[in-house]
């Protein structure tokens, strides 16, 4: 009996299994990038780009969630406060060590989110600073402009800052475009550079392109890259001619990735529609030449056009942005829309 029952039991079991298959395992959701959080204070900020102990480590693909102080170190809070309260210009959050980044690599910094971290911004005139002011290197017959400070109420709901004239009752709302005025890595050759200087390592580029939706590419000059950022801007005109934007503290979310074995000589930007190359130097025509030389090289390497064809095409459709003309070096961003380019190789 047992011999005849065994096939029947097996058949019944198989039939039941076919009618009631085991429940499928839920699909595995892709792992979310690790978020590294850091809070900067006036006691932890730096005033140079250079080799220094890291405040935190990140792996390629991690998201950095951190804050920055305004360019005055959050020292000026109310009418009557003066620039004498400021400990140093452009305090920097960082440096952040990116594990695995080595000289010859590139850091890709995706700007995920920027939020103005407060309810007011500042603008200021100070002796020796500004495109129309006397400096040590730009002699003028007139005396330096007097110190003046403007306060800009921030309307988060309306996404505006309000300009209030000091010498009249005139007011006007300015749309917000948050970006980081300072972002860069440790320079090459063991240098330490002031937080007011832009150069090959990035730095005080005052580029509104450091905004949400764009990716910034920076050269890696030392192990870990050592990324810094700061100098949040709520809005700024081209050139930053008076020497300041709407200066604000900022909360930033940045995703950092390492591009191994591919080096960029100067900062670059990219988004879905454009590629942008940065040139930084004085005089401004040399900054422009650097930017366009870099853009020609990028188009040749990644899109396959010859250098002279790229040069000719840029002469017809390129755009230039003078981000600032008040810092020790001037900054030009040259760009081309991807719709004018061949398919990327």
C-alpha positions as a Markdown table, in Angstrom:
| # | Residue | x | y | z |
|---|---|---|---|---|
| 1 | Unk | 0.0 | 0.0 | 0.0 |
| 2 | Unk | 2.7 | 2.4 | 0.8 |
| 3 | Unk | 4.3 | 1.7 | -2.5 |
| 4 | Unk | 1.1 | 2.7 | -4.4 |
| 5 | Unk | 0.2 | 5.7 | -2.2 |
| 6 | Unk | 3.6 | 7.5 | -2.6 |
| 7 | Unk | 3.1 | 8.5 | -6.3 |
| 8 | Unk | -0.4 | 9.7 | -5.4 |
| 9 | Unk | 0.9 | 11.8 | -2.6 |
| 10 | Unk | 3.6 | 13.3 | -4.7 |
| 11 | Unk | 1.2 | 14.1 | -7.5 |
| 12 | Unk | -1.2 | 15.9 | -5.1 |
| 13 | Unk | 1.7 | 17.9 | -3.6 |
| 14 | Unk | 2.9 | 19.0 | -7.0 |
| 15 | Unk | -0.7 | 20.0 | -8.0 |
| 16 | Unk | -1.1 | 22.0 | -4.9 |
| 17 | Unk | 2.2 | 23.8 | -5.4 |
| 18 | Unk | 1.3 | 24.7 | -9.0 |
| 19 | Unk | -2.0 | 26.2 | -7.8 |
| 20 | Unk | -0.3 | 28.1 | -4.9 |
| 21 | Unk | 3.2 | 29.2 | -6.0 |
| 22 | Unk | 5.5 | 30.6 | -3.3 |
| 23 | Unk | 5.2 | 34.4 | -2.9 |
| 24 | Unk | 7.7 | 36.3 | -4.9 |
| 25 | Unk | 10.3 | 38.2 | -2.9 |
| 26 | Unk | 9.8 | 42.0 | -3.0 |
| 27 | Unk | 12.1 | 43.7 | -5.5 |
| 28 | Unk | 15.3 | 45.0 | -4.0 |
| 29 | Unk | 15.3 | 48.8 | -4.0 |
| 30 | Unk | 18.6 | 50.3 | -5.0 |
| 31 | Unk | 20.7 | 51.4 | -2.1 |
| 32 | Unk | 20.5 | 55.1 | -1.3 |
| 33 | Unk | 23.7 | 57.0 | -1.2 |
| 34 | Unk | 25.1 | 57.5 | 2.2 |
| 35 | Unk | 24.6 | 61.0 | 3.6 |
| 36 | Unk | 27.5 | 62.6 | 5.5 |
| 37 | Unk | 26.3 | 65.5 | 7.7 |
| 38 | Unk | 28.5 | 68.3 | 9.0 |
| 39 | Unk | 27.8 | 71.6 | 10.9 |
| 40 | Unk | 30.3 | 74.4 | 10.5 |
| 41 | Unk | 30.8 | 77.2 | 13.1 |
| 42 | Unk | 33.0 | 80.3 | 13.2 |
| 43 | Unk | 35.4 | 78.2 | 15.3 |
| 44 | Unk | 35.8 | 75.5 | 12.6 |
| 45 | Unk | 36.0 | 77.5 | 9.4 |
| 46 | Unk | 39.1 | 78.0 | 7.3 |
| 47 | Unk | 40.4 | 81.0 | 5.4 |
| 48 | Unk | 42.7 | 79.3 | 2.9 |
| 49 | Unk | 42.5 | 76.4 | 0.4 |
| 50 | Unk | 45.2 | 74.0 | 1.2 |
| 51 | Unk | 46.3 | 70.8 | 2.9 |
| 52 | Unk | 44.7 | 70.6 | 6.4 |
| 53 | Unk | 43.1 | 68.0 | 8.6 |
| 54 | Unk | 39.8 | 66.8 | 7.2 |
| 55 | Unk | 36.6 | 67.6 | 9.1 |
| 56 | Unk | 35.0 | 64.5 | 7.5 |
| 57 | Unk | 35.6 | 61.7 | 5.0 |
| 58 | Unk | 33.3 | 60.8 | 2.1 |
| 59 | Unk | 33.3 | 57.9 | -0.4 |
| 60 | Unk | 32.6 | 58.4 | -4.1 |
| 61 | Unk | 28.8 | 58.7 | -4.5 |
| 62 | Unk | 28.2 | 60.0 | -1.0 |
| 63 | Unk | 26.0 | 63.1 | -0.4 |
| 64 | Unk | 27.4 | 65.9 | 1.8 |
| 65 | Unk | 24.8 | 67.8 | 3.8 |
| 66 | Unk | 26.5 | 70.8 | 5.4 |
| 67 | Unk | 26.2 | 74.5 | 6.0 |
| 68 | Unk | 28.3 | 77.6 | 5.4 |
| 69 | Unk | 28.6 | 81.0 | 7.0 |
| 70 | Unk | 28.2 | 84.2 | 5.0 |
| 71 | Unk | 31.2 | 85.9 | 3.6 |
| 72 | Unk | 31.4 | 88.0 | 6.8 |
| 73 | Unk | 31.3 | 85.0 | 9.2 |
| 74 | Unk | 27.7 | 85.9 | 10.2 |
| 75 | Unk | 29.2 | 88.7 | 12.2 |
| 76 | Unk | 27.0 | 91.5 | 10.8 |
| 77 | Unk | 23.5 | 91.2 | 12.1 |
| 78 | Unk | 21.9 | 94.6 | 12.4 |
| 79 | Unk | 22.3 | 98.3 | 11.3 |
| 80 | Unk | 25.2 | 99.8 | 13.1 |
| 81 | Unk | 27.4 | 96.7 | 12.9 |
| 82 | Unk | 30.6 | 97.4 | 11.0 |
| 83 | Unk | 33.1 | 95.4 | 8.9 |
| 84 | Unk | 35.5 | 95.7 | 11.9 |
| 85 | Unk | 33.5 | 92.8 | 13.4 |
| 86 | Unk | 34.6 | 90.5 | 10.6 |
| 87 | Unk | 37.3 | 88.0 | 11.5 |
| 88 | Unk | 38.2 | 87.1 | 7.9 |
| 89 | Unk | 36.8 | 87.1 | 4.4 |
| 90 | Unk | 34.9 | 84.1 | 2.9 |
| 91 | Unk | 35.1 | 81.6 | 5.8 |
| 92 | Unk | 35.2 | 78.1 | 4.3 |
| 93 | Unk | 33.5 | 74.9 | 5.4 |
| 94 | Unk | 35.8 | 71.9 | 5.1 |
| 95 | Unk | 38.1 | 70.4 | 4.0 |
| 96 | Unk | 36.3 | 67.1 | 3.2 |
| 97 | Unk | 38.5 | 64.2 | 2.3 |
| 98 | Unk | 37.2 | 62.1 | -0.6 |
| 99 | Unk | 38.5 | 58.5 | 0.0 |
| 100 | Unk | 40.2 | 57.2 | -3.1 |
| 101 | Unk | 40.7 | 60.5 | -4.9 |
| 102 | Unk | 44.3 | 60.9 | -6.1 |
| 103 | Unk | 46.2 | 63.4 | -8.2 |
| 104 | Unk | 45.2 | 62.9 | -11.9 |
| 105 | Unk | 41.5 | 62.2 | -11.0 |
| 106 | Unk | 38.6 | 64.7 | -11.2 |
| 107 | Unk | 36.0 | 65.4 | -8.6 |
| 108 | Unk | 32.4 | 65.7 | -10.0 |
| 109 | Unk | 30.3 | 67.7 | -7.6 |
| 110 | Unk | 26.6 | 67.6 | -8.3 |
| 111 | Unk | 24.7 | 70.5 | -6.8 |
| 112 | Unk | 21.5 | 68.8 | -5.4 |
| 113 | Unk | 20.1 | 71.5 | -3.2 |
| 114 | Unk | 20.9 | 75.0 | -1.8 |
| 115 | Unk | 18.8 | 76.8 | 0.7 |
| 116 | Unk | 19.4 | 80.3 | 2.1 |
| 117 | Unk | 20.0 | 79.7 | 5.8 |
| 118 | Unk | 18.4 | 82.8 | 7.3 |
| 119 | Unk | 16.0 | 85.7 | 6.8 |
| 120 | Unk | 18.3 | 88.4 | 5.6 |
| 121 | Unk | 21.3 | 89.0 | 3.3 |
| 122 | Unk | 24.0 | 91.6 | 3.2 |
| 123 | Unk | 25.8 | 93.8 | 0.7 |
| 124 | Unk | 28.7 | 96.0 | 1.5 |
| 125 | Unk | 31.2 | 98.5 | 0.1 |
| 126 | Unk | 34.6 | 98.6 | 1.7 |
| 127 | Unk | 37.8 | 100.5 | 1.0 |
| 128 | Unk | 40.1 | 98.8 | -1.5 |
| 129 | Unk | 37.4 | 96.5 | -3.0 |
| 130 | Unk | 35.1 | 96.7 | -6.0 |
| 131 | Unk | 35.5 | 97.2 | -9.8 |
| 132 | Unk | 35.1 | 101.0 | -9.6 |
| 133 | Unk | 37.0 | 101.5 | -6.3 |
| 134 | Unk | 40.6 | 102.3 | -5.7 |
| 135 | Unk | 42.8 | 99.3 | -4.8 |
| 136 | Unk | 46.5 | 98.7 | -4.3 |
| 137 | Unk | 46.8 | 97.6 | -7.9 |
| 138 | Unk | 44.2 | 99.9 | -9.5 |
| 139 | Unk | 45.2 | 103.5 | -8.8 |
| 140 | Unk | 42.5 | 106.1 | -8.8 |
| 141 | Unk | 42.6 | 109.9 | -8.1 |
| 142 | Unk | 39.5 | 109.8 | -6.0 |
| 143 | Unk | 39.6 | 108.6 | -2.3 |
| 144 | Unk | 38.3 | 105.1 | -1.5 |
| 145 | Unk | 34.5 | 104.8 | -1.2 |
| 146 | Unk | 33.3 | 104.9 | 2.4 |
| 147 | Unk | 32.2 | 101.8 | 4.2 |
| 148 | Unk | 28.4 | 101.1 | 3.7 |
| 149 | Unk | 26.3 | 98.1 | 4.4 |
| 150 | Unk | 22.9 | 97.2 | 2.9 |
| 151 | Unk | 20.5 | 94.7 | 4.5 |
| 152 | Unk | 18.3 | 92.5 | 2.2 |
| 153 | Unk | 15.2 | 91.0 | 3.8 |
| 154 | Unk | 14.7 | 87.5 | 2.4 |
| 155 | Unk | 11.1 | 86.4 | 1.4 |
| 156 | Unk | 11.4 | 82.6 | 1.3 |
| 157 | Unk | 7.8 | 82.1 | 0.2 |
| 158 | Unk | 8.1 | 84.7 | -2.6 |
| 159 | Unk | 11.7 | 83.7 | -3.5 |
| 160 | Unk | 12.9 | 87.3 | -3.4 |
| 161 | Unk | 15.3 | 89.6 | -1.6 |
| 162 | Unk | 14.4 | 93.3 | -1.2 |
| 163 | Unk | 16.9 | 96.0 | -2.1 |
| 164 | Unk | 16.4 | 99.1 | 0.0 |
| 165 | Unk | 18.3 | 102.2 | -1.1 |
| 166 | Unk | 20.2 | 103.9 | 1.7 |
| 167 | Unk | 19.9 | 107.4 | 0.3 |
| 168 | Unk | 16.2 | 107.4 | -0.6 |
| 169 | Unk | 13.0 | 105.4 | 0.0 |
| 170 | Unk | 13.4 | 103.3 | -3.1 |
| 171 | Unk | 12.8 | 99.5 | -2.8 |
| 172 | Unk | 12.7 | 96.7 | -5.3 |
| 173 | Unk | 12.4 | 93.0 | -5.1 |
| 174 | Unk | 15.2 | 90.8 | -6.6 |
| 175 | Unk | 14.5 | 87.1 | -7.6 |
| 176 | Unk | 16.7 | 84.6 | -5.7 |
| 177 | Unk | 19.2 | 82.4 | -7.4 |
| 178 | Unk | 21.1 | 80.7 | -4.7 |
| 179 | Unk | 24.7 | 79.6 | -5.4 |
| 180 | Unk | 28.0 | 79.1 | -3.8 |
| 181 | Unk | 30.5 | 81.9 | -4.4 |
| 182 | Unk | 33.4 | 79.7 | -3.1 |
| 183 | Unk | 34.0 | 76.1 | -3.9 |
| 184 | Unk | 37.3 | 74.4 | -4.6 |
| 185 | Unk | 40.0 | 71.9 | -3.6 |
| 186 | Unk | 43.5 | 72.1 | -2.2 |
| 187 | Unk | 45.8 | 73.6 | -4.9 |
| 188 | Unk | 48.8 | 71.8 | -6.4 |
| 189 | Unk | 52.4 | 72.0 | -5.5 |
| 190 | Unk | 51.8 | 72.4 | -1.8 |
| 191 | Unk | 50.3 | 75.9 | -2.1 |
| 192 | Unk | 47.8 | 77.4 | 0.3 |
| 193 | Unk | 45.7 | 80.1 | -1.4 |
| 194 | Unk | 43.5 | 82.7 | 0.2 |
| 195 | Unk | 39.7 | 82.2 | 0.3 |
| 196 | Unk | 39.2 | 85.3 | -1.8 |
| 197 | Unk | 41.3 | 83.9 | -4.7 |
| 198 | Unk | 40.0 | 82.0 | -7.7 |
| 199 | Unk | 42.4 | 79.9 | -9.8 |
| 200 | Unk | 42.8 | 76.4 | -11.3 |
| 201 | Unk | 41.6 | 74.7 | -8.1 |
| 202 | Unk | 38.3 | 76.6 | -8.2 |
| 203 | Unk | 38.0 | 78.9 | -5.2 |
| 204 | Unk | 36.3 | 82.2 | -5.1 |
| 205 | Unk | 34.8 | 81.9 | -8.6 |
| 206 | Unk | 31.6 | 83.8 | -7.7 |
| 207 | Unk | 30.0 | 81.7 | -10.5 |
| 208 | Unk | 26.2 | 81.5 | -10.5 |
| 209 | Unk | 26.7 | 78.2 | -12.3 |
| 210 | Unk | 27.4 | 76.6 | -8.9 |
| 211 | Unk | 23.7 | 76.2 | -8.5 |
| 212 | Unk | 21.1 | 73.4 | -8.3 |
| 213 | Unk | 21.0 | 71.2 | -11.4 |
| 214 | Unk | 24.7 | 71.7 | -12.4 |
| 215 | Unk | 27.7 | 69.5 | -12.0 |
| 216 | Unk | 31.1 | 71.0 | -11.2 |
| 217 | Unk | 34.3 | 69.3 | -12.2 |
| 218 | Unk | 37.4 | 70.1 | -10.2 |
| 219 | Unk | 41.0 | 68.7 | -10.5 |
| 220 | Unk | 42.3 | 66.5 | -7.8 |
| 221 | Unk | 45.8 | 67.9 | -6.8 |
| 222 | Unk | 46.4 | 66.0 | -3.5 |
| 223 | Unk | 45.2 | 62.8 | -1.9 |
| 224 | Unk | 41.6 | 63.1 | -1.0 |
| 225 | Unk | 41.1 | 66.2 | -3.0 |
| 226 | Unk | 40.2 | 68.2 | 0.1 |
| 227 | Unk | 37.0 | 70.0 | -0.9 |
| 228 | Unk | 36.0 | 73.3 | 0.6 |
| 229 | Unk | 32.9 | 75.6 | 0.1 |
| 230 | Unk | 31.4 | 78.8 | 1.4 |
| 231 | Unk | 30.4 | 82.4 | 0.5 |
| 232 | Unk | 26.7 | 81.7 | -0.2 |
| 233 | Unk | 24.9 | 84.1 | -2.5 |
| 234 | Unk | 21.2 | 84.6 | -2.7 |
| 235 | Unk | 21.5 | 86.6 | -5.9 |
| 236 | Unk | 24.2 | 88.5 | -7.8 |
| 237 | Unk | 24.7 | 90.5 | -10.9 |
| 238 | Unk | 27.3 | 89.7 | -13.6 |
| 239 | Unk | 30.7 | 90.9 | -12.5 |
| 240 | Unk | 29.8 | 91.4 | -8.9 |
| 241 | Unk | 31.0 | 94.9 | -9.7 |
| 242 | Unk | 30.6 | 96.5 | -6.2 |
| 243 | Unk | 32.4 | 93.6 | -4.6 |
| 244 | Unk | 29.5 | 91.7 | -3.0 |
| 245 | Unk | 26.4 | 89.7 | -3.8 |
| 246 | Unk | 23.4 | 89.3 | -1.6 |
| 247 | Unk | 25.6 | 87.5 | 0.9 |
| 248 | Unk | 23.9 | 84.8 | 3.0 |
| 249 | Unk | 24.6 | 81.7 | 5.0 |
| 250 | Unk | 23.8 | 78.6 | 3.1 |
| 251 | Unk | 22.7 | 75.0 | 3.6 |
| 252 | Unk | 24.0 | 72.7 | 0.8 |
| 253 | Unk | 23.5 | 69.1 | -0.4 |
| 254 | Unk | 26.3 | 68.1 | -2.7 |
| 255 | Unk | 26.9 | 64.6 | -4.2 |
| 256 | Unk | 30.6 | 63.9 | -4.7 |
| 257 | Unk | 31.9 | 61.4 | -7.2 |
| 258 | Unk | 35.4 | 60.5 | -8.4 |
| 259 | Unk | 36.2 | 60.3 | -12.1 |
| 260 | Unk | 39.3 | 58.1 | -12.0 |
| 261 | Unk | 42.2 | 58.7 | -14.3 |
| 262 | Unk | 40.6 | 61.7 | -16.1 |
| 263 | Unk | 42.1 | 65.1 | -15.2 |
| 264 | Unk | 40.7 | 68.5 | -15.9 |
| 265 | Unk | 43.1 | 71.4 | -15.9 |
| 266 | Unk | 40.5 | 74.0 | -14.9 |
| 267 | Unk | 37.0 | 73.9 | -13.4 |
| 268 | Unk | 34.2 | 72.9 | -15.7 |
| 269 | Unk | 30.4 | 72.7 | -15.4 |
| 270 | Unk | 27.8 | 70.6 | -17.1 |
| 271 | Unk | 24.0 | 70.1 | -17.1 |
| 272 | Unk | 21.5 | 68.5 | -19.4 |
| 273 | Unk | 21.6 | 71.3 | -21.9 |
| 274 | Unk | 25.2 | 72.8 | -21.8 |
| 275 | Unk | 28.8 | 72.3 | -21.2 |
| 276 | Unk | 30.8 | 75.2 | -19.7 |
| 277 | Unk | 34.5 | 75.8 | -19.2 |
| 278 | Unk | 36.0 | 78.2 | -16.8 |
| 279 | Unk | 39.0 | 80.6 | -17.3 |
| 280 | Unk | 40.5 | 82.4 | -14.4 |
| 281 | Unk | 43.2 | 85.1 | -14.7 |
| 282 | Unk | 44.0 | 88.7 | -15.2 |
| 283 | Unk | 43.7 | 90.5 | -17.6 |
| 284 | Unk | 40.2 | 89.4 | -18.4 |
| 285 | Unk | 41.1 | 88.6 | -22.1 |
| 286 | Unk | 43.5 | 85.9 | -20.8 |
| 287 | Unk | 40.7 | 84.5 | -18.7 |
| 288 | Unk | 38.6 | 84.3 | -21.8 |
| 289 | Unk | 41.3 | 82.6 | -23.8 |
| 290 | Unk | 41.7 | 80.0 | -21.1 |
| 291 | Unk | 38.0 | 79.3 | -21.0 |
| 292 | Unk | 37.7 | 78.9 | -24.8 |
| 293 | Unk | 40.9 | 76.8 | -25.1 |
| 294 | Unk | 39.4 | 74.5 | -22.4 |
| 295 | Unk | 36.1 | 74.4 | -24.2 |
| 296 | Unk | 37.7 | 73.5 | -27.6 |
| 297 | Unk | 39.7 | 70.7 | -26.0 |
| 298 | Unk | 36.5 | 69.4 | -24.3 |
| 299 | Unk | 34.5 | 69.3 | -27.5 |
| 300 | Unk | 37.4 | 67.7 | -29.3 |
| 301 | Unk | 38.0 | 65.0 | -26.7 |
| 302 | Unk | 34.4 | 64.1 | -25.9 |
| 303 | Unk | 32.4 | 65.0 | -29.0 |
| 304 | Unk | 34.9 | 64.3 | -31.8 |
| 305 | Unk | 35.0 | 67.6 | -33.6 |
| 306 | Unk | 38.5 | 68.7 | -34.7 |
| 307 | Unk | 39.9 | 71.6 | -32.7 |
| 308 | Unk | 39.5 | 74.0 | -35.6 |
| 309 | Unk | 35.9 | 72.9 | -36.3 |
| 310 | Unk | 35.1 | 73.3 | -32.6 |
| 311 | Unk | 36.8 | 76.8 | -32.6 |
| 312 | Unk | 34.7 | 77.9 | -35.7 |
| 313 | Unk | 31.5 | 76.5 | -34.2 |
| 314 | Unk | 32.1 | 78.3 | -30.9 |
| 315 | Unk | 32.6 | 81.6 | -32.8 |
| 316 | Unk | 29.0 | 81.3 | -33.9 |
| 317 | Unk | 27.0 | 79.9 | -31.0 |
| 318 | Unk | 29.1 | 80.2 | -27.7 |
| 319 | Unk | 28.2 | 82.3 | -24.8 |
| 320 | Unk | 30.4 | 84.0 | -22.2 |
| 321 | Unk | 29.6 | 85.0 | -18.6 |
| 322 | Unk | 31.9 | 87.3 | -16.7 |
| 323 | Unk | 31.2 | 86.1 | -13.2 |
| 324 | Unk | 33.3 | 88.6 | -11.3 |
| 325 | Unk | 35.9 | 91.3 | -11.9 |
| 326 | Unk | 36.7 | 92.3 | -8.4 |
| 327 | Unk | 38.9 | 89.4 | -7.0 |
| 328 | Unk | 42.6 | 88.9 | -7.5 |
| 329 | Unk | 41.8 | 87.0 | -10.7 |
| 330 | Unk | 38.9 | 87.5 | -13.0 |
| 331 | Unk | 36.5 | 84.7 | -14.0 |
| 332 | Unk | 35.0 | 83.9 | -17.4 |
| 333 | Unk | 32.6 | 81.0 | -18.0 |
| 334 | Unk | 32.4 | 80.0 | -21.7 |
| 335 | Unk | 29.5 | 77.7 | -22.7 |
| 336 | Unk | 27.8 | 75.9 | -25.6 |
| 337 | Unk | 24.5 | 74.2 | -25.8 |
| 338 | Unk | 24.6 | 70.5 | -26.4 |
| 339 | Unk | 22.1 | 70.8 | -29.2 |
| 340 | Unk | 24.9 | 72.2 | -31.4 |
| 341 | Unk | 27.2 | 69.3 | -30.7 |
| 342 | Unk | 27.5 | 65.8 | -32.2 |
| 343 | Unk | 26.6 | 62.8 | -30.1 |
| 344 | Unk | 29.0 | 62.3 | -27.2 |
| 345 | Unk | 31.6 | 59.6 | -27.9 |
